Amino acid sequence: MSEIRPCGSQEELDDAVARAAEVVTEGGCIVLPTDTVYGIGCDAFSAAGVQALLGAKGRTREMPPPVLIARPAVMDGLADEVSAEARALAEAFWPGALTIVCWAQPTLGWDLGETHGTVALRVPDDRVTRAVLERVGPMAVSSANRTGMPAARTARAAQEMLQNRVPLYLDDGVRPVADAASGAQDVASTIVDCTGETPVVLRHGAITLERLREVVPTVHGGAQGESAPATAAEVADSGIPSAGGTAASASTSATGPDGVAGGDATTATGAEADPQAEIDVSDDEIVTSMVLESTVAEDRPVDQGRDRSVRPEPRWGGTSALSMDEARRLVGDPDPE
């Protein structure tokens, strides 16, 4: 049976973190609050943990989870060729609701799924999450819900969907705690692709395009982008150095096979976000849609110039794709959707 541990007092938090570390160290998954929604997480370097996470959500390796880290300094240990723009955004908005997609270090002993050499990183602004991360290290974390269902805003809501597929739920009340900022299109994190010469917004979320451009004027608004990025002269005046060239040939689409982010939910529309509303598009769904396609889509505003053919995929032992039947057996799920 799964258990729920409260995290209200410091004593409760300490006990919950200790129990979470036991579960994660053994290759299991936990549900924990973040500054956006509740997430299901595991040790990012645990093969069994990542498979259990994907299986609990009802997903295959084609939908890899992002990675949460405790401090910005951890980024250099996980990401390769980090651009000056990515560093500037991380310094300005971490901890907070900004997910940065970078190239992954090719020598890492992990396998998050079919990421095509990238990793999506974020430092959450949440005391519970960061306490867990400080204890166990980087965690692969996806929204705490079954695929196609709304992201959970409470531990109880997550438990209703995931049930005994996850042994431990950390409860710290409703998420998100704060209202969305004025002009924000969502309460979930903003996702910026920093693997190419131009940073591109893959999802407009809690941090607005205007705020991003106050730090890095060249940020492109992406498929939903309202306007063009800054000119070269404006960039020169900003003091942010250019990232320089990376590899150049193939790019990817910001939309999934169904024409929407992640393929099973729609993105925010531009209306000011209601913090009580259901969050339908999670970070991993957006990042997945980015890496699924190998050609430039007609509506792709910027060719990021990725050449994935020359970058080895970080993986543990060259495992094959995890099928849905394998995922269900792994987590003891007798009822396929």
C-alpha positions in Angstrom: 0.0 0.0 0.0 1.2 3.5 -0.7 1.6 6.0 2.1 1.2 9.8 2.4 3.7 11.7 4.5 2.9 15.3 5.6 5.6 17.9 5.3 4.1 20.9 7.2 6.4 21.2 10.1 10.2 20.9 10.0 10.1 17.6 11.9 7.5 16.2 9.4 9.6 17.4 6.5 12.8 15.8 7.9 11.0 12.5 8.4 9.4 12.7 4.9 12.7 13.4 3.2 14.4 10.6 5.0 11.7 8.2 3.9 11.8 9.6 0.4 15.6 9.0 0.3 15.0 5.4 1.2 12.5 4.8 -1.6 14.5 6.7 -4.2 17.8 4.9 -3.3 16.1 1.6 -3.8 15.1 2.6 -7.3 11.5 3.5 -6.5 9.4 6.6 -7.3 7.9 9.2 -5.1 5.3 11.9 -5.6 6.3 15.3 -4.3 5.1 18.9 -4.5 6.9 21.4 -6.7 6.4 25.1 -7.2 4.1 24.4 -10.2 2.3 21.1 -9.7 2.9 17.8 -8.0 5.4 15.6 -9.7 6.4 11.9 -9.8 10.1 11.5 -9.4 13.0 9.1 -9.2 16.8 9.0 -9.1 17.8 10.4 -12.6 20.6 7.8 -12.7 18.4 4.8 -11.7 17.4 2.6 -14.6 14.7 0.9 -12.6 13.4 4.2 -11.3 13.0 5.8 -14.7 11.3 2.7 -16.0 9.0 2.7 -13.0 8.2 6.4 -13.5 7.3 5.9 -17.2 5.3 2.8 -16.4 3.3 4.5 -13.6 2.3 7.3 -15.9 1.6 4.8 -18.8 4.3 6.1 -21.1 7.1 4.6 -23.2 10.7 5.8 -23.6 9.6 8.2 -26.3 8.3 10.6 -23.6 11.4 11.2 -21.4 11.1 13.3 -18.2 12.9 16.5 -17.3 15.5 16.6 -14.5 15.1 18.7 -11.4 18.3 19.9 -9.6 18.9 21.5 -6.2 21.2 24.3 -7.3 22.2 26.0 -10.5 25.8 24.8 -10.1 24.7 21.3 -10.8 23.9 22.2 -14.4 27.6 22.0 -15.4 27.7 18.4 -14.3 24.8 17.4 -16.4 24.8 19.7 -19.4 27.3 20.1 -22.2 28.2 23.2 -24.2 26.0 25.4 -22.0 25.6 28.7 -23.8 26.0 32.2 -22.3 22.3 32.8 -22.9 21.4 29.6 -20.9 23.6 30.7 -18.0 22.1 34.1 -18.0 18.6 32.8 -17.9 19.5 30.3 -15.1 21.1 33.0 -13.0 18.0 35.2 -13.4 15.2 32.7 -13.0 16.5 29.8 -10.9 15.1 28.7 -8.6 11.8 29.2 -10.3 9.5 28.2 -13.1 11.9 28.1 -16.0 13.0 24.8 -17.7 16.1 25.1 -19.8 16.8 22.5 -22.5 20.5 21.8 -23.0 22.8 19.2 -24.6 23.4 16.4 -22.1 26.9 15.4 -21.1 27.5 12.3 -23.3 29.4 10.5 -20.7 26.7 10.4 -18.1 25.6 7.0 -16.9 21.9 7.5 -17.2 19.1 6.8 -19.7 16.0 9.1 -19.4 14.5 7.8 -22.7 14.7 9.0 -26.2 16.1 12.5 -25.5 18.3 12.6 -28.6 21.2 13.9 -26.5 19.3 16.7 -24.7 18.3 17.2 -21.1 15.6 19.6 -19.7 16.8 21.1 -16.4 15.1 23.1 -13.7 15.8 24.3 -10.2 12.4 24.4 -8.5 11.4 27.1 -6.0 9.9 24.8 -3.4 11.2 23.9 0.0 10.1 20.3 0.0 11.4 19.5 -3.5 14.7 21.1 -2.9 15.1 19.4 0.5 14.6 16.0 -1.3 17.0 17.0 -4.1 19.7 18.1 -1.6 19.4 14.6 -0.1 19.2 12.4 -3.1 20.7 14.4 -6.0 19.2 15.1 -9.5 15.8 13.6 -10.0 13.8 12.7 -13.2 10.5 14.3 -12.5 7.3 14.3 -14.5 3.8 15.7 -13.7 2.0 13.4 -11.2 -0.8 12.1 -13.3 -1.7 9.3 -15.7 -1.1 10.2 -19.4 -4.0 12.2 -20.7 -5.3 13.3 -17.3 -4.8 16.7 -15.6 -1.6 17.3 -13.6 -2.3 16.8 -9.9 -2.4 19.9 -7.7 -2.6 17.9 -4.4 -1.0 14.7 -3.1 -4.5 13.1 -2.8 -5.3 13.9 -6.4 -2.0 12.3 -7.5 -2.7 9.2 -5.3 -6.2 8.8 -6.9 -4.6 8.6 -10.3 -1.3 6.7 -9.6 -2.5 4.6 -6.6 -0.1 1.9 -5.5 2.1 2.4 -8.6 4.0 4.9 -6.4 4.8 3.8 -2.8 5.3 7.3 -1.2 3.4 10.6 -1.5 4.8 13.8 0.1 1.9 16.2 1.0 2.5 19.9 1.4 -0.9 21.3 0.5 -2.2 22.7 -2.8 0.2 23.6 -5.6 0.9 26.1 -7.0 1.0 28.3 -3.9 1.4 31.6 -5.7 -0.8 33.1 -8.4 0.4 33.4 -11.9 2.3 36.6 -12.7 0.5 39.3 -14.6 0.5 38.4 -18.3 1.6 34.8 -17.8 0.0 32.3 -20.0 0.2 29.4 -17.6 1.2 28.5 -14.0 3.5 25.7 -15.3 7.1 26.4 -16.1 8.2 28.3 -19.2 10.4 26.0 -21.4 13.3 27.5 -23.4 15.4 25.5 -25.8 19.0 26.6 -25.5 20.6 23.9 -27.7 21.1 26.2 -30.7 22.4 29.7 -31.5 19.0 31.3 -30.7 17.1 30.5 -27.5 13.5 29.5 -28.4 10.5 29.3 -26.2 8.9 25.9 -26.5 6.1 26.7 -24.0 4.9 30.0 -22.7 4.3 29.6 -18.9 4.8 31.3 -15.6 7.7 33.5 -16.9 6.7 35.7 -19.7 8.6 36.4 -22.9 9.0 40.0 -21.9 10.8 39.0 -18.7 13.0 36.5 -20.6 14.0 39.3 -23.0 14.9 41.6 -20.2 17.7 39.2 -19.5 18.4 37.7 -23.0 17.0 40.0 -25.7 17.5 37.3 -28.5 15.0 34.9 -27.0 12.5 33.9 -29.8 8.9 33.5 -28.9 8.6 30.1 -30.7 5.6 28.8 -32.6 3.3 31.0 -30.3 5.8 33.8 -30.4 4.2 37.2 -30.5 7.1 39.1 -32.0 10.6 38.8 -33.4 13.7 38.8 -31.0 16.0 41.6 -30.6 18.3 42.8 -33.3 22.1 42.2 -33.3 22.7 45.8 -32.2 20.3 45.4 -29.3 22.1 42.3 -28.3 25.4 44.1 -28.4 24.0 46.7 -26.0 22.7 44.0 -23.7 26.1 42.7 -22.6 25.1 39.1 -23.3 27.7 37.4 -25.5 26.6 35.3 -28.4 26.5 31.5 -27.9 28.4 30.9 -31.1 27.8 28.1 -33.6 26.9 24.6 -32.6 26.3 21.7 -35.0 24.1 22.5 -38.0 21.9 20.4 -40.1 18.7 19.0 -38.6 16.1 20.6 -36.4 13.0 19.5 -34.6 9.3 20.4 -34.3 7.8 22.2 -31.4 4.6 20.2 -31.8 3.9 16.5 -31.5 2.4 14.1 -34.1 -1.2 15.4 -33.4 -0.2 19.0 -34.0 -0.3 19.9 -30.3 2.3 19.9 -27.7 3.1 16.4 -26.6 0.3 15.0 -28.8 -2.4 14.5 -26.1 -3.2 18.0 -24.8 -3.3 21.6 -25.9 -1.2 24.5 -24.9 -2.2 27.7 -23.2 -3.9 30.2 -25.4 -2.7 33.6 -24.2 -5.4 34.4 -21.8 -4.1 35.2 -18.3 -3.7 32.0 -16.3 -6.1 30.9 -13.6 -4.0 29.3 -10.8 -7.0 27.1 -9.9 -7.4 25.8 -13.5 -6.2 22.3 -14.5 -2.7 22.2 -16.1 -3.0 20.0 -19.1 0.5 20.2 -20.6 3.4 19.0 -18.6 7.1 19.8 -19.1 8.0 16.3 -20.4 5.2 16.4 -23.0 6.6 19.6 -24.5 10.2 18.5 -24.4 9.2 15.1 -25.9 7.5 16.9 -28.9 10.7 18.8 -29.5 12.9 15.7 -29.9 10.4 13.4 -31.8 10.7 15.0 -35.2 13.9 15.1 -37.2 13.0 17.6 -39.9 12.2 21.3 -39.8 8.4 21.9 -39.5 6.8 24.6 -41.7 5.7 26.5 -38.7 9.1 26.2 -36.9 10.2 29.9 -36.5 13.9 29.1 -35.9 16.1 26.4 -37.2 18.2 25.4 -34.2 20.8 23.7 -36.3 20.9 20.5 -34.4 23.0 17.6 -35.8 21.9 14.7 -33.6 23.6 12.1 -35.7 27.0 12.8 -34.2 26.0 12.9 -30.6 25.9 9.7 -28.6 22.7 9.1 -26.6 23.5 8.7 -22.9 22.1 5.4 -21.8 22.8 2.5 -19.3 23.6 -0.6 -21.2 21.9 0.1 -24.6 18.4 -1.1 -23.5 15.6 -1.3 -26.0 12.5 0.8 -25.9 10.2 0.0 -23.0 6.9 -1.3 -24.4 3.6 -0.6 -22.7 3.2 -4.3 -21.7 6.7 -4.2 -20.2 5.9 -1.0 -18.3 2.7 -2.4 -16.9 4.4 -5.6 -15.7 7.1 -3.6 -14.1 4.7 -1.6 -12.0 2.2 -4.3 -11.5 -0.6 -2.6 -13.5 -3.1 -5.2 -14.5 -5.5 -2.8 -16.1 -4.3 -1.4 -19.4 -5.9 1.8 -20.6 
